[in-house]
Amino acid sequence: MPQSRASEAAALHRVARRRDRNETQRTARVDVRYSTEEKADIVAKARALNIAAAHYVGAVVMAHLDGDLALPGQRTPLDDYVDELTTLRGEVAKIGHNINQIARKLNSGDLPHSGDTATLAQAERTLAAVGTAVRHIAEATNQAVATKSQR
């Protein structure tokens, strides 16, 4: 089992302690089955937090329902953000490709038309801006992925 950081344990303990006591005892049950290893992991984590295993499981489930915890493999808003950035980077890169084609045509050696020099200069400025935008999008994507991997 991978070693957890102290901050993660503290956060789980805070989540587990967050449930308020009812004036009357809870009577509704949900039965689940775990493998021997899964149960041992649950009990060990609950003991480390100094709470009952049932309380730990209940707190984690309620935290998930409240949106505080994500399940492994579950899409999160961060996943949507990364996908959006990836799509955006592709679209901006296509603009750069089109500008390169324009510049190639203007530099092909044919007789220049009036305005070709100004158009070529603008294409070069636009291409530089597109390159900068792609780099910024890539940096934002990498930062988002790094943030997700730290969770």
C-alpha positions in Angstrom: 0.0 0.0 0.0 1.5 3.4 -0.9 2.5 5.7 1.9 0.1 8.6 2.4 1.2 12.1 3.3 0.4 13.6 6.7 -1.8 16.2 5.1 -3.9 13.6 3.4 -4.5 11.7 6.7 -5.4 15.0 8.4 -7.9 15.8 5.6 -9.5 12.4 5.9 -9.7 12.7 9.7 -11.4 16.1 9.2 -13.9 14.6 6.8 -14.6 11.7 9.1 -15.1 14.1 12.1 -17.4 16.4 10.1 -20.6 14.2 10.4 -22.9 15.6 13.1 -24.4 13.3 15.6 -28.2 12.8 15.4 -30.4 13.1 18.4 -31.6 9.6 17.6 -29.4 6.7 16.5 -29.1 6.1 12.8 -31.1 3.0 11.9 -30.9 2.8 8.1 -28.2 0.4 6.8 -26.4 -0.2 3.6 -24.5 -3.4 3.5 -21.4 -3.8 1.4 -18.9 -6.6 0.9 -15.2 -6.2 0.9 -12.4 -8.6 0.2 -10.2 -9.5 3.2 -7.5 -7.2 2.0 -9.9 -4.3 1.4 -11.5 -4.7 4.9 -8.0 -4.8 6.5 -7.1 -1.5 4.7 -10.3 0.1 5.8 -9.9 -1.0 9.4 -6.2 0.1 9.4 -7.0 3.6 8.1 -9.9 4.0 10.6 -7.6 3.0 13.4 -5.0 5.4 12.2 -7.7 8.1 12.4 -8.9 6.9 15.8 -12.4 6.3 14.6 -14.6 3.2 14.0 -14.4 1.6 10.5 -18.1 2.0 9.9 -17.8 5.7 10.8 -14.9 6.0 8.4 -16.7 4.4 5.5 -19.8 6.5 6.2 -17.8 9.7 6.4 -16.0 9.0 3.1 -19.2 8.1 1.3 -20.9 11.2 2.6 -17.9 13.4 1.6 -18.1 11.9 -1.9 -21.8 12.7 -2.1 -21.1 16.3 -0.9 -18.5 16.6 -3.7 -15.4 16.6 -1.4 -13.9 13.4 -2.7 -13.6 11.9 -6.2 -13.6 8.2 -6.9 -10.6 6.7 -8.8 -11.4 6.9 -12.5 -14.2 9.4 -12.0 -14.1 12.5 -14.2 -13.7 15.7 -12.4 -13.9 19.4 -13.5 -10.1 19.3 -13.7 -10.4 16.5 -16.3 -12.8 18.6 -18.3 -10.4 21.6 -18.1 -7.4 19.5 -19.3 -9.5 18.2 -22.2 -10.7 21.7 -23.1 -7.1 23.0 -23.1 -5.9 20.1 -25.2 -8.7 20.8 -27.8 -7.9 24.5 -27.7 -4.2 23.8 -28.3 -5.0 21.8 -31.3 -7.3 24.5 -32.8 -4.7 27.2 -32.2 -2.0 25.0 -33.8 -4.2 24.6 -36.9 -4.3 28.4 -37.2 -0.5 28.4 -37.1 -0.4 25.7 -39.8 -2.7 27.9 -42.1 -0.5 30.9 -41.5 2.6 28.9 -42.5 0.9 27.9 -45.7 0.1 31.6 -46.5 3.7 32.5 -45.7 5.0 29.7 -48.0 2.8 30.9 -50.8 4.0 34.5 -50.4 7.6 33.3 -50.3 7.3 30.9 -53.2 9.2 33.2 -55.6 6.4 34.2 -57.9 6.0 37.8 -58.8 4.9 39.7 -55.7 1.6 41.4 -55.6 1.0 44.7 -54.0 0.5 44.2 -50.3 2.4 40.9 -50.2 5.2 42.3 -48.0 2.7 43.7 -45.5 0.7 40.5 -45.5 3.9 38.4 -45.0 4.9 40.7 -42.1 1.5 40.3 -40.5 1.6 36.5 -41.1 4.9 36.4 -39.2 3.6 38.4 -36.3 0.4 36.3 -36.2 2.5 33.1 -36.3 4.6 34.3 -33.4 1.5 35.1 -31.4 0.0 31.7 -32.2 3.2 30.0 -31.1 3.1 31.9 -27.8 -0.6 31.0 -27.3 0.2 27.3 -27.9 3.1 27.4 -25.4 0.8 29.1 -22.8 -1.9 26.5 -23.3 0.6 23.7 -23.0 1.9 25.2 -19.8 -1.6 25.5 -18.4 -2.4 21.9 -19.4 0.8 20.6 -17.8 0.1 22.5 -14.6 -3.4 21.1 -14.5 -2.2 17.6 -15.0 0.5 18.1 -12.3 -2.2 19.4 -9.9 -4.3 16.3 -10.6 -1.5 13.9 -10.1 -0.8 15.5 -6.7 -4.3 14.7 -5.5 
